[in-house]
Amino acid sequence: MVTVSDSNEPAAGSQIGTVDMNRSMLARHDRKATLMRSHFEATNTFVINLVSGPGSGKTTLLTEVLAAFPDHGLTAAALVGDCATDNDAKRLAASGAPVRQIVTEGMCHLEVTMIDAHIEGWDLDRTDVLFIENVGNLVCPAAFDLGESIRIVMLSVTEGEDKPLKYPQIFSTADLIVITKLDLAGPCEFDREKAYEAIRNSNPDLPILETSKNDPASVNELIGWIAERRAEHFAA
């Protein structure tokens, strides 16, 4: 387990405002995330923080991705966060990949201490890619570094085209946008041009991939993109 010093924490009994306390807690979290990132780097584990709103198809698409990973010569595992159930872990386990559930007991995001606790005992030296499926939320996860290598944000065609305008912080901090449920674009009257414009408004250079669980080629394209980023990351 990765530990972080509390030497910069305020002394017991000291007077401190709520804002200062929040800053102190976030600073401690960021220090922990930095140590966790170093741990992942040492094991050559490429970590992906998957973020989206609820119902975007994260779990469904990730199940397809995990199942196809061995065909690309890569090993993968997944941590999945949920407020109250282990339903998503059961779904992901159908892929055959190692999966662990993190139940946040109502918390709307994952934190790095949760990641640290739930990877204990895993042989990360044998894990090429670790997926962290965050709690379905486009607000809180934006502020919490999990020690990830990259952050992928998913946007479903069923959510509408203006989500990047409503939640700019999470889209501006992404390394990739994955548009999901593309097979439903027609019935949902999804306006692709407006969606791309909204995404570009948050981050003009952000790469975008369009996917559907019913289209194996799009799943393989996503895996290929991840494999390339992993190779570039550890070659640097």
N, C-alpha and C positions, 0 to 999 in steps of 0.2 A: 504494500500500500504506500502511495506517495504521501509524504507529510510536508507541511509548510509551517514555518516559524510564525509565531504570534507576536514577535518582538515589536512590531509597529502598532499593536493594538493599544488603545487608551488604558491607562492604569485604572485598577478597580476603584470605584468610588468617585472618579473624576466626573466633572460636569461636562456634558457634551450634548449638543443639539441632535435632533432626529436626522437632519440632513447630513451632519458630520458622521453620525453613526452609520448611516446608509453608505456613505462614501467609503468608510473604513471597511465595511463588510464587503463591498464590491472590490476594493483594492485587495483584500485578502483572497477573495475568489479568483481574481485575475492572477495573483501570484501562484495560486494552486494550479490554475490552468496552464501557466507557463511551465511549471514542473511536470505536469501531466503530458504536455506536448513533447518535452524532452524525453520522457519515458517512451512515448510512442515512436519518436524518431530513433531511439536506441534499438528498438525491436523491428524497425523498418515496417511499421504498421501505418498504413494510410487511412486516416480517420475522416469520415464524412458525416457531417451534421445535417440531417434531413429535416427541413422545416416546411410546414404548410398549415393552412387552416384545416379544421375538421372536415372530413368527407371528401378530401381531395383525391383519394385513391393511393395515398402513400404506402399503406400496408400491402395492398394488392399488387402494385407495381414492384415494390421491394421484394415480394415473394417470388415474382417472375425473375427479377434480376439475380437474386441469390441462387435460384435453381439453375440459372444459365452460366453462372460464374465458372464452374469447373471446366466448361467447354472452352473457356478462354485461358486456361492454364493458371487460374488464380484461386486462392482460398479466401473465404469471406466468413464473417460472423456478424451478428447484429444484437444491439441493445435496443429495446423499445420502451418508450415511456408512455404511461397512461395514468390518468387521475385515480382510477378505481379498480380496473380489472386487468386480467392477464389474457384477454381475448386476442389481442394482436400478436402476442408471442406464440399462441397456439396456431394462429394462421401462418405466421412466418416459419414455424417449425416444419410445415409441410414442404418447404424447400429443401430440407435435408441439412441445412447449415446450422451451426451452433447458435442458439438464440437464448437471451435472458431478458426477462421482463423487469422493468423498474416501475413500481407503483408509487406515485408521488403523493397519494392521500390528499388529493385536492389541489396540490400545487400546479400552477399553469405552465410550468417549464421545467426542464432538467437543469441540474447544477453539477459542477465538476466533481463534487464530493460523492454524488450518486454514481457517477461513472466510475470513479476510483473503487468504490465499494463493490460494484457489480462485475468488474473485470478480474477481481481477485481469484487466482487459481487458473485463469485461462492462459494457455501458452501462446502469447502474442507473437513470439518468434515464428510461429507457424501460421500466422494470420496476415495475409497480404492487405486486406481491406476490412476495416471495422466500420459498419454502418451504425449510426446512432439516430434512431427514429424519434424525434422530439415529440413532445405533447402537441396535439393539434391546436396551434395558436400562432397568429402572425404578429403578436405584440411583444409579450414577455421574453420569448427566446432570443430576440434580437440583441438583448443587453448582456447575455451570458455566454462567454467563451467556454467551450467544453474541452479545449485542448485539441480541437479538430485541425485537420490539414486544410480542408475546404468546407464551405457551406453551400448546400444545394437547396434552393427554394422551389417548391412545387406549386403550380397554379392550375386548377382544373377548369376546363371549359364550362363546367356547370356553375362556377362561382361568379362569372361575369368578367368583363375586361378591365374594370377599374380598380381591382385590388391593389395593384402597385401604386396607385395614386393615394389610396386610403391608408396604406401601410408602407410608406416609403423607406423607413429605416431598415426593415428586414430585407427588402429587395435591393437596397443600395449596398448592403453588406454581403450579398450573395456572390458566389463564384460561377454559378450556373443557374439558369431558370429552366425547369422542366415543365412543359405544358402537358397535362395528363387528360385522359379520357377523350382523346382526339376523335374517336369513333362517334362521340355524342355531339360533336361540334355543330352538325346540321340541325338536329332536333332542338338544340339549345340556342340556335341562331347566334352562335359565337362569332364575334367580329374579330378576326385575326389581326387585321390592320390596326384596330384600336388597341388591342391587347399589346401588340409590339410597341406601339407608340407610348403606351403607359409605362411599359418596362424600360424603354429607352430614356424616358423622362427621369427615372430613378438612377439609371446607370447606362450611359450611352454605349459602352463597349461590352456589355454583359452578353455572353453566349447564351443561346436559347435552343433547346431541343424539344421536339414535339413527339409525344409517345402515346401508345395505347397498349394495354395488356394483350389485346387481340392481334397486335402486330409485332411478331417476333423480331422483325428487322429493326423496329424502333427501339426495342429492348436491347438488342445487340449493339446498336449505335450508341446508346447510353453507356453500356459496359465498355465499349471501345474508347469512349471519351474518358472514362474514369481510369482505364488502364494507361492511357497516354499521359494523363496528369500525374498518375502515380510514378511512372517511369521518369518523367521530367523532374518531379519533386525530389526523388532520391538520387538523381544524377547531378543535381545542382551542388 
